């Protein structure tokens, strides 16, 4: 059996009851096979980045998983579909968005998955909640670089 890996997942939603969708997704992560939630950030409200629509509700979760990165990604995509996620265009408003940010110390560059997430350092909605649960993974310089992006704790 594989040793567990700590992975970090960004959660976001801006359609329907976004806070409820993110909270339900956090519970669903804990129910994934061979996976358990280790930590979850507060919920944060953020303006859409490179997108239209209402504000997003965002969070980050740390999970311990024995799944491979690809299997975890497939599970995340299934959770998105179960929440009614559609992909009419890049950065379209969404009922649920789950991004695999980090998978242990792995560096993955495949057509389906890039880890570490290629744009995580550009997004306050990722860095601020990640710093809340794993401060050693986010530098002061990274936080300063996204300080101009509006983000407020929502719960």
Secondary structure, DSSP 8 states (H G I E B T S, - for coil): ----EEEEEEEEE-SSSHHHHHHHHHHHHHTSTTEEEEEE---EEE--SS--SS-EEEEEEEEEE-S-HHHHHHHHHHHHHHTT---SSTT---S-EEEEEEETT--EE-SS-EES-TTGGG-HHHHHHHHHH-GGGS-HHHHHHTTTS-EEE--
